[in-house]
């Protein structure tokens, strides 16, 4: 059990879907949740990579209760099929899958910008079609990023080609996902359901415990990374604020969780502050309408 486990309740009897669970932050969310008794559904584009991740989790969490949900967040047809195939109640959904870098010309299967289409619109379309299987008190956690603070969201221009650095577009896609989560929480007011955001801080592979079949980091890279340990952390620790948002008793709708250390790069989970733009009621409402138009999926709440 990792240091990321502090404060997590017993999760036996609860089912949690983690998208992008075959690697990185998503993998560690799945392993930590499994270690506390949750049934975890690994939502992954590649079933083969999902099987590798599941084998690794079982090796470290004997008796782990796992399922695999094949889903490509960059394909509306795949999302539709995945949502239709779910026959069990979900107590939480962690919206983690995402593209971190892409060429400006890269597109989803439906011709949408790859980063915005996968990171935001894919999760929007998925959640819109999960209404029948979400528990009455379900939680949705959008995995955001420190990069959202440097992004500007204009919902009316979301479908237009982007210019500038790939990192800026990544921040825009994460800001859109976060704004959607805050809007979802507002629309769920009066119900027991809730939506939150969380981010992993500055989490890197070289400081992450080894897992067979996952990112393999050389000895020299680990040695170099150890010099930066005061500022950054492993992806197991980066998963902690996200897991906390999904299951902790003190996490509530509309929260934003991240590492509590310097610059939010590392540290134990703590409530942090999201930008005013992603919390904007006007931005959230307009973004919702634009997302329905771009995906062709109605999200009725």
N, C-alpha and C positions, 0 to 999 in steps of 0.2 A: 504494500500500500504506500502511495507516495505522500509527500508533504502537502500535495494538493487536495488531500482528503479531509482536512480539518473542517468541521462544521456541517458536513453532509449527513442527512438523516438516513435511516434504513429505507431502502427503496424497493423492497420486495413487494410484488403486486402492482408495480407501476411500469408502464411501457413508454419508452422515449425514442423518438426518431431523431437521428443525427445525420444530416446530409454531409457528404464529403468525409465520411468516417473512415476511409481507408488509409489516410495519411495525416501527418501534421496535427494541428489543433483538434480536428474532428476525431482523429484516432484516439487521442488522449482523453477527450470527453467521453468517448465510448468505453475506454478501459476503466476510467475512474467510476463512471456510473455503474458499470457491470460489477465492480468490486464492492459496491454498496447494495447489490441485489436487484438492480433494475433489469428488466428485459429491454435490450437495446436493439433497435432496428438500424442496420447500417445502410443508409441511403447512398448508393454509389453508382457511378456511370459504368464502371468495369466490375462485373461480377467476379472475375478472376482476382482482381486486386482486393475486392471485398473479402473473398475467401482467405487470402493471405492475412489480412487484418484480423479476421475472426479467429484464425489459428493462433495468431500471436496473443490475442486477448485471452483465449482459453488456456494458453500456456502459462499465463501470469495470473489468471483468475479461474482456478478450477471450478467447473460447474457453471461457468458464465452462461446466461440465457440470452442467446443472440439470434437475430434473424437478418436476412439480407433483402433489401428492397432495391431492385435495379431501377435507377432513375437518372436520366441525363437532364440536368437543369438547363441545358442549352437546347432542348427540344420540347416543344409544347406537346407533341404526340407522345413522347416518352413520359412526360409529367402526367398527362391524362391517363395513360395506361397504368402508371404506378399508383395514382390516387384510386383508380377503379379497383385495383387488386388488393387494396388494404381492407382486411376484414376484422381487424382488432382495434380496440379502443386505444387512443394515444393520450397519454397524460401530459406530454410535453413534446415540442418540436424545436430542435436547435438548428437554425438556418445558417449553416457554416460553409457549405460548398461554395467555391468561387474561383474565378480566374484572377491571378495577381498581376499578370502582364500580358499584353497582346499588341499585335500590329493594328494600326488604325483600320485596316481593311478586313480584319478578322470578324466573322459573323457566326451567329448561331445557325442551327438548322432551319430557322424560320426567317433568316435574313436580318436579325437584330444585331446591334453592336454586341460583340462577344462578352465584354465585361458587364455592361449594364444588363444585357439580356440574360446572362447566367446569374450574376450575383444578386440582382434585385428582381427583375421581371420573372425569372424562373421560380423564385421562392414565392412571389406574389401569386403566380398561377397555381402553384402546388397548394398553398394554404387555402386558396379560394375553392379548391375542390376536395378539401378534407373535412368540411363541416360535419358530415355524418359520422365521422369516426373520432372527432375531438371530444375528449371528456368535458363534462359540464364545467369543470374547474381547470381546464387545460392551460398550460403556459406555452407561449411562443417566445423564443429568444433569438433575436437577430444579432449575429456576430458582426460587430462593427470594426472600426479601425481608428487609430490615432489620426490617420490621413484624412478623415472626414472633416477635420477642422480647417483644412486648407482647400476644401472643395466649395464650389458654388453650384447650387441646384436651381435650375430654371426648368420646371416641369415642361413648359411649352417647347423647350429645345432639346428634350431628352433624346429624341429620335434623330437629331441632326449629327452629322459627322463631327468628331472632336479633333481638336488641335492641341499641341503641347505634349508634355511628357506622359508616358504610359501611367506613371504613378499618380498623376493628377486625375486621369480618367478612372483609375482604380478607386481613388478617394471619392470621386463623384458617385461611383456605383455603390460604394459602402454607405455614403451619406444618404442616398436614395433608399437603400434598404432600411436604414435606421429611421428615417422620416416615416416610412411606411409602417414600421413597428409601433412608433409612437401614435400614429393615426389609428392603427388597429386597436390599440389599447383604449383610445378615446371612444371608438365605436363599440367597444365591448363594455363600456361603463354600464352599470346596472346588472351585469352578469358576474358570475364567479370566474370567468376567463380573464386572462391577462397577457399582455405582451410587454417585453422588456428588451433592452439592448445590453450588450457586454462586449468588451474587447480584451485581447490577450496581452496587451503591452508589446514590448519588443522581445519576441520569443524566437529563438534560433535553434537550428538542428544540432550544432556542435555541443550545446549544453544539455541536450535531451538524452535521457537514458536510451541505450540501444534496444531495438526491437528487430528481430529477424524479419527480413522482407521489406522493412521500411527504409527510410533514408539512411544510407550508410555513410558515416563521416569518418575521414581518416584521422589517425592519431595526431599528426601535426595540426590539423584544423581544430581539433578539440583542445590541444594545448594552447593554441593562439586564442581561442574563444575564452579560455579560462581567465585570461588577462582582462577580459571585458565583463566578467561576472558581476562586479559591483553595479553595472548599468543595465545588463540584460539578463534573461533567464531562459530556461529550456521550455520546450513546448508543453511538457507535462505541467509545469507551473503556469504557463500561459492559458491552459485550459481551465484553471481554477475559477476565475471570475465568471466564466461562461456556465460552468456546472453550477456554481453558486446561484446565479440568476435563474437557472432552470428548476432548482429543487429546494433551495434554502427557505426556511420559514420567514426570515426577515427581508426577503426579496419580494417586492410588490410591483404591480403594473405601473409602467411609466418610468421605472428605474433605469439607470445606466451604471453598470458595474465594470470595474477595471482594476489593475494592480494599484495598490495604495502607495507605492514608493515614489521616488523622485521622477518627475515628468511622466508618471504612470508607465514607466518602462518595465518595472518589475515590482514584486511584492504581493502581499496577501490581498484577497478581494476586498474592495471598498467601493462605496457609491462615489461616482465621479460625475463630472459635468459635461453634457453634450452641448454642441453649438446651438445657438438660438435658432438658426435656420432649420435644423433637422427637427426641432421641437415646435416649429411654427404650425399653427392650426391651418393657416391659408395654404402653406406649401404642402402639408399633408393631404388636404382635401383635393387640391389640384393634381397632385402626384397620383392619387388613387384613380382619378378619372382618366388620366393619361395612360396609366398602366392597364386599365381595362381596355382602352382603345388599342394600345399597341399589342396586347396579347390576344384580344378577342375573347377574353374570359371575364364574365361578370362575377364580382365578389360581393355577394349580398350578406350583410351583417344585420 
